[in-house]
Amino acid sequence: MFHRNTLKRSITRQRARKGAASVEFAFCLPVLFFLTFGTIDVCTMLFLNETASLAAYEGARRGVGRGYTNADSTARIVEFLDERGITYNAGNVVSYSSPGFDGADTLEHVTVTVTIPCDGNLILPSEMIGDLVVTGEVTMRKEYKNLDNDT
């Protein structure tokens, strides 16, 4: 008789423990998902930061040569971002310091700034991250002043 009561209590405890494990799992699962996707998004932001810097470099490298303009530089930046599958706002992804590659004199500094929005590039919804952007900036000297087409 002692053995039956002990066995019944043991089975009851096992059922109760299975229920407790289910509740613990239900509480821990959202936290694990949030940590997993948060880690992925932090890594993606690091990738976006490096991409913005490299895109600015690629654009500046294209623009410093003789005969190259802001339009040539912007085309290279857009091409680079498309190669990496980055979502961006086409109208305001690139900005140039004054005067830019169009009117810079020989050895004049030109700064290229690339701005990439995190919205559309991360897993987390945009309501959670707001209007977060990543920027990269590169300054180079124009190698030679562009020649006028009239001469």
PLY file of the C-alpha trace (Angstrom):
ply
format ascii 1.0
element vertex 151
property float x
property float y
property float z
element edge 150
property int vertex1
property int vertex2
end_header
0.00 0.00 0.00
2.85 2.34 0.80
4.28 1.65 -2.61
1.04 2.65 -4.46
0.73 5.99 -2.68
4.35 6.81 -3.38
3.86 5.92 -7.05
0.72 8.12 -7.32
2.53 11.07 -5.73
5.46 10.57 -8.09
3.19 10.60 -11.16
1.38 13.69 -9.90
4.70 15.47 -9.35
5.88 14.57 -12.86
2.68 16.01 -14.39
3.04 19.16 -12.31
6.68 19.51 -13.39
5.74 19.13 -17.07
3.23 21.95 -16.63
5.85 24.12 -14.94
8.31 23.44 -17.77
5.69 24.50 -20.31
5.03 27.75 -18.45
8.78 28.46 -18.15
9.21 27.79 -21.86
6.31 30.13 -22.69
7.98 32.91 -20.69
11.48 32.32 -22.05
10.65 31.86 -25.73
9.81 35.54 -26.49
12.96 36.64 -24.68
15.06 34.20 -26.71
13.46 35.40 -29.96
14.07 39.04 -29.04
17.72 38.36 -28.15
18.27 36.36 -31.35
16.73 38.94 -33.68
18.32 41.79 -31.72
21.74 40.22 -32.21
21.09 39.79 -35.92
20.02 43.44 -36.19
23.10 44.70 -34.30
25.27 42.76 -36.74
23.26 44.18 -39.64
23.80 47.71 -38.31
27.55 47.07 -38.18
27.34 45.85 -41.78
25.37 48.98 -42.77
27.94 51.21 -41.08
30.79 49.56 -42.98
28.78 49.66 -46.21
28.12 53.40 -45.83
31.85 54.06 -45.35
32.85 51.87 -48.29
30.18 53.40 -50.53
31.42 56.91 -49.68
34.97 55.79 -50.47
33.95 54.23 -53.79
32.04 57.37 -54.77
34.88 59.68 -53.76
37.40 57.55 -55.61
35.28 57.81 -58.76
34.78 61.57 -58.42
38.39 62.68 -57.85
39.54 61.97 -61.41
39.59 64.58 -64.15
36.27 64.83 -65.95
34.26 63.06 -63.25
31.37 64.86 -61.56
28.98 64.43 -58.66
26.68 62.47 -60.97
29.44 59.95 -61.72
30.19 59.62 -58.03
26.52 59.17 -57.15
26.12 56.52 -59.86
29.02 54.53 -58.37
27.56 54.81 -54.86
24.13 53.63 -56.00
25.73 50.77 -57.92
27.70 49.75 -54.82
24.62 49.83 -52.56
22.62 47.82 -55.09
25.38 45.19 -55.27
25.09 44.73 -51.50
21.28 44.64 -51.52
20.85 47.73 -49.35
17.50 49.54 -49.17
17.93 53.32 -49.37
16.12 56.54 -50.26
17.19 57.31 -53.80
16.76 61.07 -53.42
18.93 61.69 -50.40
21.46 58.90 -50.11
24.46 61.08 -51.08
25.53 64.60 -50.20
28.65 66.54 -51.17
30.54 69.38 -49.57
30.71 72.61 -51.48
31.86 72.87 -54.29
31.68 69.13 -54.94
33.43 67.28 -57.74
31.73 69.40 -60.42
33.56 72.62 -59.60
36.47 71.63 -57.37
39.90 72.99 -58.23
43.01 70.83 -58.40
43.81 69.36 -54.94
40.68 70.87 -53.37
39.04 68.73 -50.70
35.61 67.26 -51.39
33.66 65.37 -48.73
31.20 62.65 -49.73
28.55 61.63 -47.17
26.40 58.51 -47.65
23.28 58.15 -45.50
21.51 54.79 -45.24
18.22 54.41 -43.32
17.97 51.41 -41.00
14.27 51.10 -41.81
13.93 48.39 -44.44
17.36 46.92 -43.73
16.69 45.45 -40.26
14.41 42.68 -39.02
12.89 44.76 -36.22
9.89 46.86 -37.29
10.48 50.54 -37.96
8.22 51.52 -35.04
10.80 50.07 -32.66
13.84 51.79 -34.20
12.36 55.12 -35.35
14.18 57.14 -38.00
17.59 55.65 -37.29
20.18 56.21 -40.03
23.78 55.16 -40.58
26.23 57.53 -42.26
29.66 57.17 -43.77
31.88 60.04 -44.78
35.08 60.28 -46.83
37.15 63.34 -47.78
39.47 63.25 -50.81
41.25 65.81 -52.95
40.23 66.38 -56.54
43.22 65.19 -58.60
42.80 67.72 -61.41
40.28 70.44 -62.07
37.72 69.43 -64.69
38.43 70.98 -68.08
35.79 73.13 -69.74
34.27 71.56 -72.83
34.53 74.87 -74.71
38.33 74.76 -75.06
0 1
1 2
2 3
3 4
4 5
5 6
6 7
7 8
8 9
9 10
10 11
11 12
12 13
13 14
14 15
15 16
16 17
17 18
18 19
19 20
20 21
21 22
22 23
23 24
24 25
25 26
26 27
27 28
28 29
29 30
30 31
31 32
32 33
33 34
34 35
35 36
36 37
37 38
38 39
39 40
40 41
41 42
42 43
43 44
44 45
45 46
46 47
47 48
48 49
49 50
50 51
51 52
52 53
53 54
54 55
55 56
56 57
57 58
58 59
59 60
60 61
61 62
62 63
63 64
64 65
65 66
66 67
67 68
68 69
69 70
70 71
71 72
72 73
73 74
74 75
75 76
76 77
77 78
78 79
79 80
80 81
81 82
82 83
83 84
84 85
85 86
86 87
87 88
88 89
89 90
90 91
91 92
92 93
93 94
94 95
95 96
96 97
97 98
98 99
99 100
100 101
101 102
102 103
103 104
104 105
105 106
106 107
107 108
108 109
109 110
110 111
111 112
112 113
113 114
114 115
115 116
116 117
117 118
118 119
119 120
120 121
121 122
122 123
123 124
124 125
125 126
126 127
127 128
128 129
129 130
130 131
131 132
132 133
133 134
134 135
135 136
136 137
137 138
138 139
139 140
140 141
141 142
142 143
143 144
144 145
145 146
146 147
147 148
148 149
149 150
